[in-house]
Amino acid sequence: MIGVQVAASCFLLILGGQLARSVQARFAPDVRFDYRNLIVIDLQLHAQNVAAPVTRQSVDDVEAQLRQVPGIANVAATLSPPFSGRAFIDARPGFPRISYNRVEPTYFSVMDLPLVRGRLFDSSEQDVVVLSEAAARQLWNGEDPLGKMLEMPGFSSDSIDIGRSHVSGTERRRVIGIVKDSGSTVSMIAEGYMPLKDGDLPRTLLLARVQGNVAEAASAARKAASLSGLHPSTWLVETALEQSTARQRFVAQIVGSLGGAATLLAVLGIFGVIAFTVAQRTRELGVRIALGARPHHVLGALLSEYAAALLAGAIAGTALAAAVGRPLQNQIFGLQALDPIAYIVALAVFGTVSLVAVLIPARHALQIDPASALRWE
């Protein structure tokens, strides 16, 4: 009975740990840049029906004003600020999912994305693209991507909501550089960067890096941008991240609670069975103590007697978890059939609970009077 209970409990402990870690891998944002010191300024230029040169001048003027604001280190224009939900997504069949963004050359320094290979583009270039390391790896599988031509959808800036980008034909761009992954789209880290066009400016937002108090800098940036007759709005990138991952965190909490409940049931099951069987031997323990057995002899005998059942149950539960985990690995994102951390944690919890389940009732039995134990029914 102990062996069966231990096997079932070990199986639940390991599988619960694997599921919890898979949910964490699925929903935890893999952010690789310092988002806590970034703010976004939306100039609301799309609400103004002005010519492209005027829009360009407005953006340049606001950027110059923002660079004079105390605490703002650098500014860059972009169509898709981090965690904004605005992105050009290349989701063609047979191609990796890549999030493309149109940015000014200063975007990489504002985001603190170091150049790994090649070079960055300047404001005069158009038919070029800079890729993240993940995008280059997925597209060419270890080959040198520099100088290669990338055929990609011709995205329109009329609609940049994720999943609803307007696509018009295809365009070819030459890969000129590779930068570090940013993880700024939460669910995918493969990214590409294209030079910002004048036609993109009405929907442009500004991204600023702050040195100091971020909230105060956001307020000052909004006032500075308003000097040009605009009505901007600002927000913190950290706030945008929290909002974009709120649903994922809720799902992770639910799954984590279910895994915790399964773990608790497994723990109670192991403890209850072992503690009950030890308590049933109170009379036997009293006889041993009356005959002169020392406490450590009694504890050693109990542990050695249950060791075989505990070991056999642990091996059976571990084998069952490995067998069930293999088919689940292909069905659940992020689940690893042989996740060493899940196995180590589960077996550590199992060993601790088993030891406590033996020691508590045994300690209670050792403290009672031998005569009372002999009379115990």
Secondary structure, DSSP 4 states (H G I P E B T S, - for coil): -HHHHHHHHHHHHHHHHHHHHHHHHHHS----S-GGGEEEEE--GGGS---HHHHHHHHHHHHHHHHTSTTEEEEEEESS-TTSSB-EEE--TTS--EEEEEE-TTHHHHHT--EEEE----TT--SEEEEEHHHHHHHHTTS--TT-EEEEEEEETT--BTT--EEEEEEEEEEEEEE----TTSS---EEEEEPPGGGGGG-EEEEEESS-HHHHHHHHHHHHHTTT---EEEEHHHHHHHHTHHHHHHHHHHHHHHHHHHHHHHHHHHHHHHHHHHTTHHHHHHHHHTT--HHHHHHHHHHHHHHHHHHHHHHHHHHHHHHHHHHHTTSTT--TT-HHHHHHHHHHHHHHHHHHHHHHHHHHHHS-HHHHHH--
